[in-house]
């Protein structure tokens, strides 16, 4: 039986040898080297997939807000003769939604896709592991752009839910009370 001090010394020596020998052995291993060399190719593929998802999401988000704006415009046109004040209010909401919020969302998506494409071009040129932090900065910029897209979409959604929807509900309730339903 070994005493506890001898056991801890042996265990420590084994752990140190594993820590220092294993990384060197893995770096020289023929199975690890191709994985390291293919890292940039995998990064390019992931960024390609992300860009495709962003483009799909952009189309869906724009469709949702454009449909909301179209319904708003349609409701305003129905009220143009009956209630000119409501028509003016709905027209203002429509213009704000289309010109401000949908435009801002389009801009944000363009910046986000541009930052992803910048990171992708760096990865395609092989700079994903040897760019002294430039590739990491490009990825960080893309993440910040993504946060801006999320904030702009949330802002448009809040505008619709807090301003437009309550007004439309009030108009609907007024029309119901006016007709006696």
C-alpha angles and dihedrals in degrees: 000000000000120000119244094258093054091047093051090048092052092046091049092050092050092049092049092049090050092049095051102033100043099060091048091048092047093048089054093043114113091222096056099047096064090049091054092047092050093051094098091049090053090048091051090051092050092049090048089054091047092051090051091051091047092052091050091048091049091054092048095047093047091048092052094050094041090053090050090050091048092051089049092051091046092051090048092052090052090054096043095100099028099047116010092181092056089046091054092047093049091046089054091049090048092051092047092049095047102036101035111027103029090043091050091049091051090050092049093049090049091052091047093050090046092053091048091050090050091054090045093053090051090051092047090054090053097253096123094101105021109042101104092245099315093112091047089050090051090053090047090051090050091052090050090050089051090054089051091052090051091049093049093049090048090049092053091046092050091049090053095044098042102036114018103034096051090048092050091049090051090051091049091050091048091051091050092050091045092054092044097241 
